[in-house]
Amino acid sequence: MNNSEIEERFIALETKIAYMEDFIEKLQDVAVENQKTIRILREENQILSGRIQDLQDNVEIPNRRPPHY
């Protein structure tokens, strides 16, 4: 291999590394954003679950059997 071929291969590797670094950075940004979204959805889910439980506790169901049956 002569110097020209080595230099071309080196440039090709540097180019691939630059693209990979950019891809990883974008992927990391997406992962961080998804984590924020998951946290928000979990919080909303807990709030809604609490509201549903409150509604169930406060609603009278007709012809409901007493707890001792």
Steps between C-alpha positions, in 0.01 A plus 500: 500500500635840413455821694216617278294185566569520873397865506177422310413220744579726794275775362222246438528381861496855634189573292323190631591589857367854453167365370482252786569769759223715352260205497580411863445860609161513326407161643593618849283812458206281399558269797506795741181641351331160521601467864341838575182394319489171692539685832215739412275214387568308822410804709179553300418131532535516878277807518234341279516173694443693820204684351346177375543342842337806663208475258458128568507560875234771475259330260217300649421186307134397525423144616854458617549213742627590844860405566404203722346304208 
